[in-house]
Amino acid sequence: MELSMSYVTPFSAITKNDINLVGGKNAYLGDMIQHISSSDIKIPSGFAITTSAYKYFLLENNLNSKITSTLSKLNINDIVALQNASNQIRNWILTANLPIDVIKEIKRSHGNLTNDQHHVAVRSSATAEDLPQASFAGQQETILNVTNIDDVLSAVKQVYASLFTERSISYRSHNGIDQETVAISVGVQRMVRSDLATSGITFTLDTESGFDQVIFITASYGLGEIIVQGKINPDEFYVHKPLLK
């Protein structure tokens, strides 16, 4: 499916073939909404701020050459140098301005989604996520319970900046992923009231062995982000796929 050249697109218009434009997380989320969302499986609505918006943001603020120059000179094994480079790049991003036309599209989509009456999650979705050889799980930023458009715009830049944490830069380098080709999309999605139940993560195979005949579920009370960030030890469940039949 070919998306329009908009900087923002609803999840309902996205498929798994749109990874280059909306990153892995948003692409598969859009695919789920199109193919399995129903009264039994409810997926919160939202929209993606495309990688085109991220590239436009870098271009408008003259950040491409500065970031490339900083990373090309970096000795990834020098911890102090890595920390300094990360701090410098993230500061450039956080103090830069989003382009006016991108802001307009985000505001319009956010207004259609929430009318400022619902909290949203602002989530990262990089183009180098969930690869066969590298997962990048929990590396880029997610900001939860964002309540108004000004905070959404601030959160978008926080997500952009998180592409250049020390951990992310180092992980890409060690996995042979070109720093210059990675881009990031941002998903804005209505929050689920996890304080009324539980949240967690489901894997379609065993993450330790790769055994594909089980579903591996981790769960806890509260927000799923605390599981992703490794802040707690969640409950764990294995479901044997053949028994589901």
Summary of the structure (lengths in Angstrom):
residues: 245
radius of gyration: 18.5
end to end distance: 32.4
largest distance: 55.9
contacts: 736
relative contact order: 0.14
helix: 44%
strand: 20%
